[in-house]
Amino acid sequence: MDDDKITYYSKLVSELVKGAETGGFSGDYIPDSFKWEHLVALFYLSKVSEEGKKMYTAIYNMVIASSEKRIRKKAEQDKKIKMMFQSYSAAQWPAVDVYNEFAENERIETGLLVSPVLGRGDGHWEDTYSQTLKWFKENDYRIYEGVNNDGSFPGFEDFGGVPDIVFITSSWYTELPYYQQFISLPLNSLVVYIPYGLYLANSMDGEYADNKVYNKDTINLMWRVYCDCSKNLEGYKKYQYLSGKNVRFSGFAKMDYFYEKRNWNDDQIRKIWKIPDNIAVKSVKKVIVAPHYSVIDKGVILFSTFRRNLWFFLYLAQKYKDEVSFVFKPHPLLRTASVKAGLFNSYEEYDEYIEKWEGMSNARVIQDASYLDLFDTSDAMIMDSGSFLGEYLYTGKPLLYLTRPEQAFLPIGEKVVDVYYKTPGENYLEIEEFLQNVVISGNDYMKEKREKVFKEEYDYKSINGIGASEYICNDVYELINA
């Protein structure tokens, strides 16, 4: 942290402590001058003192108690609770059923803020934002647009006033416009975190688990963190400043989708998968190729094998054009990272690579859109990322994990990756063998092992007795008595 940041945070902490000492947080309403950024500052500066954790926890408790009291009082007076969801990627949107439940409640005013991710660089965030905005509009959400017509960025309060409750779906808030970062909200607004993915990845030194998962600043600022599995709940209790006080094991709301069985007809499958008209749908296997973005080979998380196999997958798609339909499903950051890493000399070259996939009779590319239908209709996946490892367990289908020496996992990730097929990302013979033997020939000999781990770790509906979305909604309803 640089000196200017320390000076700025010190000023915020002084204001916060003074407000707490003078009783500013004990009433029904905390002055709007106090923002969540004040608590961010306290979180970081408290680490320099042995007593800092106790101070942070005490002030956090005061803030939450006061904000809960204000919202409950508003609900008791039959005033509408203003609730806002935020997302910057349709592909990462995890809260469809939670949103729909609250949107149908007459006592709640619900909307969704679609934000641009400025951290992805010029020439990329605009495309991602427009694709995401288009998807949410087509799916009938009440939209708050995160970019004005003049190119400026509105803040939370510009959409009919400051919301009472905000649902965020990503902990990486610093890449958003400042006034769309939850830290710009007053402390009177409670913030809820429904993660867009499952936590399985770690860094080789183990620091990622502490600093970016279990004890990240975001996690310690939330009213609630809804957790995917019991092993990660244990991680929060062990590493988090708040010792898991604000964490609930709800299960992963996005995966509620897979607890409802669907029957797909040929026309529906052809809308998702590119299958030549002269080939019967049932005769074609459907495979997802999903590369991670960490191609730069520098950073905390190093999972991607894309630089070793990006052309090989095009070769495979061409070779098996009559037997396999492919969907290339890149991580949203792959375009930017691939150019920075020199895999492509420009965004135009990367886009030409994407066009090669789209130009095939048996392949297409799906980027910023929901992928649940894609998972459900697929036969297998080949990938090297984190969250999909757990998510694909819900399909019951085989997955080939492409390895590299730098990959590391949380305890739950280690357990999951061991029940999938694995091979180094440059081992073309074994990649093709997986396609031939496991996918085309149907010799899925690891199926029972996957099912066992799923039931033990991720079958939250059997463990909790209800779906994750219902769990979350019940928890919020208990707060507002709606």
VOGU-3710 file (C-alpha; in Angstrom, 3 decimals, decimal comma):
1> mdddkityys> 0,000/0,000/0,000  1,536/3,346/-1,032  1,898/6,379/1,252  -0,980/8,305/-0,327  -3,321/5,362/0,235  -2,209/5,020/3,853  -2,808/8,741/4,434  -6,253/8,568/2,841  -7,241/5,447/4,782  -5,950/6,973/8,019
11> klvselvkga> -8,266/9,941/7,504  -11,244/7,643/6,906  -10,452/5,535/9,963  -10,224/8,648/12,165  -13,666/9,723/10,953  -15,068/6,240/11,535  -13,710/5,848/15,057  -14,905/9,315/16,014  -18,384/8,477/14,707  -18,480/5,246/16,705
21> etggfsgdyi> -17,230/6,922/19,895  -19,850/9,687/19,707  -22,714/7,234/19,288  -23,257/7,825/15,581  -23,746/4,117/14,871  -26,058/3,205/17,732  -29,255/4,831/16,474  -31,693/4,006/13,697  -29,735/5,787/11,023  -26,008/6,136/10,395
31> pdsfkwehlv> -25,175/9,490/8,738  -24,767/9,123/4,961  -21,295/10,630/5,209  -20,062/7,246/6,443  -19,474/4,879/3,529  -18,421/1,258/3,280  -15,076/2,627/2,159  -14,571/3,760/5,759  -14,790/0,134/6,847  -12,445/-0,944/4,028
41> alfylskvse> -9,881/1,510/5,376  -10,274/0,134/8,893  -9,922/-3,440/7,632  -6,562/-2,752/6,008  -5,078/-0,480/8,674  -6,223/-2,714/11,527  -3,764/-5,365/10,382  -0,831/-3,380/11,783  -2,065/-3,790/15,368  -2,707/-6,861/17,492
51> egkkmytaiy> -5,888/-5,205/18,752  -6,940/-4,176/15,248  -9,039/-7,263/14,600  -11,059/-6,693/17,777  -11,637/-3,038/16,865  -12,697/-3,938/13,338  -15,106/-6,630/14,543  -16,649/-4,317/17,150  -17,324/-1,516/14,666  -18,557/-3,966/12,012
61> nmviassekr> -21,047/-5,353/14,553  -22,290/-1,846/15,394  -22,735/-0,959/11,729  -24,626/-4,140/10,893  -26,885/-3,889/13,941  -27,788/-0,280/13,155  -28,421/-0,969/9,461  -30,540/-4,039/10,234  -32,591/-1,986/12,682  -33,206/0,733/10,079
71> irkkaeqdkk> -34,334/-1,728/7,400  -36,593/-3,645/9,794  -38,211/-0,395/10,907  -38,797/0,591/7,284  -40,442/-2,789/6,616  -42,621/-2,468/9,739  -43,858/0,898/8,455  -44,936/-0,841/5,207  -42,438/1,141/3,171  -41,022/-0,617/0,147
81> ikmmfqsysa> -37,568/-2,122/0,544  -35,383/-0,947/-2,322  -33,283/-3,895/-3,474  -30,636/-3,770/-6,180  -28,669/-6,575/-7,806  -25,427/-5,937/-9,666  -23,754/-7,948/-12,419  -21,173/-7,308/-15,111  -21,451/-10,648/-16,923  -24,437/-12,705/-17,992
91> aqwpavdvyn> -22,178/-15,766/-18,037  -21,378/-15,196/-14,363  -24,917/-14,307/-13,250  -25,765/-16,666/-10,330  -28,985/-15,231/-8,923  -31,833/-15,694/-11,410  -34,221/-17,388/-8,965  -33,330/-15,056/-6,101  -33,957/-12,034/-8,311  -37,269/-13,400/-9,607
101> efaeneriet> -38,552/-14,158/-6,102  -37,947/-10,628/-4,864  -39,118/-9,033/-8,121  -42,529/-10,664/-7,626  -42,881/-9,345/-4,058  -45,001/-6,177/-3,962  -43,244/-4,964/-0,831  -39,884/-4,920/-2,578  -38,668/-2,694/-5,402  -36,162/-4,735/-7,384
111> gllvspvlgr> -33,789/-3,876/-10,218  -30,488/-5,003/-11,710  -27,512/-2,724/-12,325  -25,425/-3,850/-15,311  -21,931/-2,444/-14,736  -18,961/-2,093/-17,081  -15,672/-3,744/-16,088  -13,196/-0,968/-16,784  -10,259/-3,064/-15,604  -10,438/-5,158/-18,758
121> gdghwedtys> -9,070/-2,321/-20,871  -10,261/-0,190/-23,779  -11,729/-2,070/-26,690  -12,870/-4,939/-24,509  -15,085/-3,713/-21,699  -17,395/-1,983/-24,162  -18,091/-5,231/-26,038  -18,581/-7,210/-22,831  -20,890/-4,554/-21,402  -23,061/-4,344/-24,515
131> qtlkwfkend> -23,366/-8,141/-24,796  -24,244/-8,443/-21,114  -26,778/-5,605/-21,267  -28,389/-7,186/-24,328  -28,740/-10,572/-22,596  -30,382/-9,150/-19,483  -32,778/-7,035/-21,540  -33,770/-10,013/-23,672  -34,496/-11,958/-20,481  -36,877/-9,313/-19,079
141> yriyegvnnd> -34,916/-7,948/-16,142  -35,640/-4,475/-14,826  -32,371/-2,906/-15,912  -30,341/-0,015/-14,558  -27,759/0,820/-17,220  -24,260/1,390/-15,876  -23,155/3,629/-18,757  -24,902/6,880/-19,668  -25,456/7,993/-23,263  -22,584/10,485/-22,915
151> gsfpgfedfg> -20,200/7,740/-21,771  -20,222/8,718/-18,086  -21,020/6,302/-15,275  -23,976/6,812/-12,923  -23,838/5,803/-9,266  -26,140/3,666/-7,125  -28,124/6,667/-5,925  -28,925/7,773/-9,492  -31,550/5,045/-9,871  -34,292/6,349/-7,628
161> gvpdivfits> -32,233/6,786/-4,478  -29,783/4,748/-2,422  -30,831/1,063/-2,188  -31,499/-0,609/1,163  -29,978/-3,937/0,128  -27,467/-4,557/-2,649  -26,610/-8,017/-3,977  -23,150/-8,203/-5,528  -21,938/-11,224/-7,467  -18,206/-10,543/-7,659
171> swytelpyyq> -15,648/-9,632/-4,995  -13,457/-7,848/-7,578  -15,122/-4,474/-7,112  -12,129/-2,242/-7,897  -12,467/-2,853/-11,642  -15,878/-1,128/-11,690  -16,521/2,640/-11,900  -16,031/4,058/-8,401  -19,650/5,067/-7,807  -20,761/1,571/-8,833
181> qfislplnsl> -18,417/-0,040/-6,302  -20,310/-1,070/-3,194  -17,742/0,749/-1,046  -19,246/4,047/-2,278  -22,579/3,141/-0,628  -23,497/4,574/2,780  -23,230/2,184/5,711  -27,043/2,200/5,932  -27,128/-0,041/2,857  -26,575/-3,710/3,597
191> vvyipyglyl> -24,499/-5,571/1,018  -24,966/-9,267/0,228  -22,548/-11,499/-1,680  -23,759/-14,331/-3,901  -20,524/-15,508/-5,588  -20,626/-16,012/-9,344  -18,502/-19,147/-9,120  -17,300/-21,944/-6,869  -14,089/-21,579/-4,894  -11,667/-24,416/-5,667
201> ansmdgeyad> -8,439/-22,710/-6,782  -5,457/-21,645/-4,699  -1,954/-20,308/-5,273  1,130/-22,470/-4,900  2,139/-20,649/-1,701  -1,377/-20,908/-0,261  -1,695/-17,133/0,164  -4,584/-16,883/-2,288  -6,882/-18,808/0,055  -6,328/-16,290/2,835
211> nkvynkdtin> -6,075/-12,984/0,948  -8,411/-13,528/-2,020  -10,968/-16,068/-0,811  -11,586/-16,487/2,904  -10,264/-13,207/4,303  -10,544/-10,789/1,393  -11,758/-7,284/2,263  -15,087/-7,845/0,499  -15,854/-10,939/2,558  -15,438/-9,009/5,798
221> lmwrvycdcs> -17,755/-6,177/4,734  -20,813/-8,162/3,756  -24,022/-8,569/5,737  -24,089/-12,098/4,274  -21,737/-14,291/2,280  -23,553/-17,297/0,799  -21,162/-20,221/0,709  -21,029/-23,096/-1,788  -19,974/-26,048/0,407  -19,188/-27,042/3,981
231> knlegykkyq> -15,412/-27,283/3,394  -15,286/-23,639/2,351  -17,430/-22,686/5,341  -14,710/-24,241/7,474  -12,165/-22,124/5,585  -14,055/-18,920/6,384  -14,277/-19,858/10,063  -10,530/-20,529/10,163  -9,156/-17,554/8,186  -11,735/-14,761/8,084
241> ylsgknvrfs> -11,473/-11,719/10,383  -15,095/-12,304/11,387  -14,522/-16,062/11,839  -17,416/-16,915/9,528  -19,950/-14,812/11,482  -21,578/-13,484/8,282  -21,215/-16,676/6,189  -24,050/-19,107/5,517  -23,811/-22,485/3,768  -26,640/-22,084/1,288
251> gfakmdyfye> -25,128/-23,961/-1,635  -24,463/-22,347/-5,018  -27,646/-20,633/-6,228  -26,714/-20,922/-9,887  -26,721/-24,712/-9,599  -30,405/-24,821/-8,580  -30,889/-25,127/-12,337  -29,624/-28,728/-12,330  -32,081/-29,986/-9,727  -34,801/-29,716/-12,373
261> krnwnddqir> -34,593/-32,317/-15,141  -35,176/-31,112/-18,698  -36,050/-32,960/-21,884  -34,328/-31,431/-24,899  -35,626/-31,983/-28,422  -33,451/-31,897/-31,544  -34,446/-28,362/-32,540  -33,529/-26,997/-29,112  -30,166/-28,743/-29,179  -29,388/-27,388/-32,655
271> kiwkipdnia> -29,993/-23,844/-31,385  -27,229/-24,340/-28,826  -24,887/-26,626/-30,766  -23,833/-26,318/-34,393  -24,649/-29,654/-36,016  -24,705/-30,017/-39,818  -28,224/-30,566/-41,174  -27,264/-33,852/-42,819  -26,111/-35,365/-39,506  -28,546/-36,690/-36,871
281> vksvkkviva> -28,347/-34,963/-33,502  -28,189/-38,261/-31,605  -25,129/-39,383/-33,567  -23,064/-36,362/-32,496  -21,235/-35,915/-29,187  -21,184/-32,393/-27,767  -17,993/-31,153/-26,104  -17,178/-27,852/-24,383  -13,617/-26,490/-24,545  -13,181/-23,911/-21,748
291> physvidkgv> -9,700/-22,363/-21,339  -8,717/-20,215/-18,356  -7,254/-16,735/-18,846  -3,950/-17,075/-16,903  -1,763/-17,324/-20,013  0,714/-14,603/-18,994  2,570/-17,078/-16,749  2,988/-14,432/-14,046  0,541/-13,952/-11,219  -1,002/-15,543/-8,178
301> ilfstfrrnl> -3,212/-18,058/-9,957  -1,626/-19,956/-12,858  -4,000/-22,477/-14,393  -4,196/-21,910/-18,141  -2,667/-24,304/-20,670  -4,092/-22,392/-23,644  -0,743/-21,358/-25,142  0,084/-25,077/-25,464  -3,099/-26,248/-27,175  -4,974/-23,347/-28,810
311> wfflylaqky> -4,251/-24,615/-32,319  -4,582/-28,295/-31,435  -8,237/-27,849/-30,502  -8,985/-26,330/-33,893  -7,306/-29,382/-35,428  -9,460/-31,720/-33,306  -12,636/-29,889/-34,249  -11,813/-30,264/-37,919  -10,777/-33,929/-37,591  -13,994/-34,933/-35,785
321> kdevsfvfkp> -16,384/-32,700/-37,715  -18,788/-35,585/-38,385  -18,729/-37,023/-34,874  -18,348/-34,152/-32,407  -19,834/-30,693/-32,076  -17,635/-28,261/-30,119  -18,370/-25,094/-28,199  -15,398/-22,893/-27,406  -16,198/-21,219/-24,057  -13,295/-18,920/-23,101
331> hpllrtasvk> -12,946/-17,203/-19,747  -14,164/-13,574/-20,090  -10,603/-12,283/-19,532  -8,918/-14,556/-22,091  -9,066/-12,016/-24,928  -7,212/-9,337/-22,971  -4,755/-11,761/-21,370  -3,897/-13,538/-24,643  -2,856/-10,287/-26,288  -0,848/-9,167/-23,241
341> aglfnsyeey> 0,899/-12,547/-23,195  1,824/-12,303/-26,881  -0,224/-15,295/-28,020  -1,800/-12,843/-30,430  -0,334/-9,550/-31,605  -3,621/-7,673/-31,330  -7,260/-8,004/-30,378  -7,969/-8,329/-34,086  -5,785/-11,441/-34,266  -7,584/-12,957/-31,292
351> deyiekwegm> -10,910/-12,183/-32,942  -9,676/-13,906/-36,106  -8,961/-16,983/-33,995  -12,528/-16,857/-32,670  -13,795/-16,558/-36,243  -11,957/-19,765/-37,145  -14,075/-21,576/-34,559  -17,239/-19,944/-35,791  -16,347/-20,744/-39,392  -16,476/-24,492/-38,817
361> snarviqdas> -19,581/-26,531/-39,570  -19,443/-28,217/-36,140  -18,252/-25,444/-33,775  -19,331/-22,175/-32,265  -18,187/-19,734/-29,586  -20,207/-18,754/-26,524  -18,792/-15,925/-24,426  -20,883/-13,510/-22,321  -24,134/-15,421/-22,003  -25,594/-17,943/-19,602
371> yldlfdtsda> -23,999/-21,366/-20,054  -26,379/-23,539/-18,029  -28,275/-24,843/-21,063  -24,905/-25,504/-22,679  -23,752/-27,593/-19,709  -27,042/-29,470/-19,551  -27,001/-30,488/-23,218  -23,291/-31,298/-23,420  -21,658/-34,725/-23,219  -18,257/-33,682/-21,858
381> mimdsgsflg> -15,908/-30,800/-21,136  -12,191/-30,168/-21,610  -10,840/-27,318/-19,480  -8,196/-25,934/-17,098  -9,951/-23,418/-14,835  -11,359/-23,467/-11,301  -15,072/-22,935/-10,765  -16,187/-25,146/-13,666  -14,530/-28,099/-11,925  -17,228/-27,997/-9,266
391> eylytgkpll> -20,052/-26,726/-11,439  -19,727/-29,522/-13,970  -20,176/-32,109/-11,210  -23,855/-31,126/-11,196  -24,226/-32,519/-14,736  -22,809/-35,944/-13,843  -20,800/-35,918/-17,087  -17,088/-36,573/-17,724  -14,482/-33,818/-17,760  -10,849/-33,809/-18,847
401> yltrpeqafl> -8,746/-31,481/-16,730  -5,658/-30,085/-18,472  -2,822/-29,769/-15,979  0,334/-27,714/-15,512  2,798/-27,793/-12,589  1,751/-24,406/-11,161  -1,861/-25,363/-10,505  -2,877/-25,466/-6,835  -6,199/-26,015/-5,076  -8,117/-25,466/-1,890
411> pigekvvdvy> -8,926/-28,710/-0,017  -12,275/-28,996/-1,820  -10,558/-28,434/-5,161  -8,042/-31,203/-4,499  -10,866/-33,598/-3,725  -12,809/-32,692/-6,876  -9,944/-32,685/-9,370  -8,947/-36,194/-8,281  -12,233/-37,657/-9,559  -11,849/-36,231/-13,067
421> yktpgenyle> -9,724/-37,394/-15,987  -6,409/-35,484/-16,134  -3,554/-34,952/-18,529  -0,925/-32,228/-19,152  -2,220/-29,497/-21,443  0,363/-30,332/-24,096  -0,325/-34,079/-24,141  -2,229/-34,186/-27,410  -2,339/-37,989/-27,555  -4,146/-38,283/-24,211
431> ieeflqnvvi> -6,497/-35,403/-25,017  -7,554/-37,186/-28,175  -7,751/-40,504/-26,335  -10,233/-38,929/-23,881  -12,308/-37,750/-26,823  -12,259/-41,172/-28,491  -12,517/-43,486/-25,504  -14,518/-41,635/-22,841  -16,697/-39,361/-24,958  -17,315/-41,096/-28,286
441> sgndymkekr> -17,092/-44,694/-27,037  -18,784/-43,895/-23,706  -16,210/-45,590/-21,463  -16,708/-43,243/-18,497  -15,016/-45,353/-15,818  -14,740/-42,499/-13,248  -18,455/-41,755/-13,074  -19,076/-43,426/-9,699  -16,186/-41,569/-8,059  -17,593/-38,238/-9,259
451> ekvfkeeydy> -21,047/-39,087/-7,986  -19,662/-39,962/-4,556  -17,824/-36,629/-4,184  -20,852/-34,735/-5,420  -23,105/-36,284/-2,793  -20,553/-35,694/-0,034  -19,662/-32,087/-0,862  -21,968/-30,350/-3,318  -25,442/-31,841/-3,072  -26,622/-28,910/-0,952
461> ksingigase> -30,308/-29,531/-1,602  -30,066/-32,944/0,051  -27,907/-31,523/2,862  -30,044/-28,420/3,609  -33,399/-29,776/2,486  -34,005/-26,766/0,196  -32,409/-25,152/-2,837  -29,790/-22,430/-2,478  -32,049/-19,687/-3,858  -34,814/-20,558/-1,421
471> yicndvyeli> -32,298/-20,574/1,434  -31,079/-17,083/0,502  -34,571/-15,658/0,088  -35,701/-17,087/3,439  -32,689/-15,518/5,123  -33,421/-12,071/3,678  -37,140/-12,365/4,425  -36,262/-13,059/8,039  -34,428/-9,731/8,101  -37,203/-7,638/6,550
481> na> -40,168/-9,650/7,848  -41,769/-9,515/4,386
//
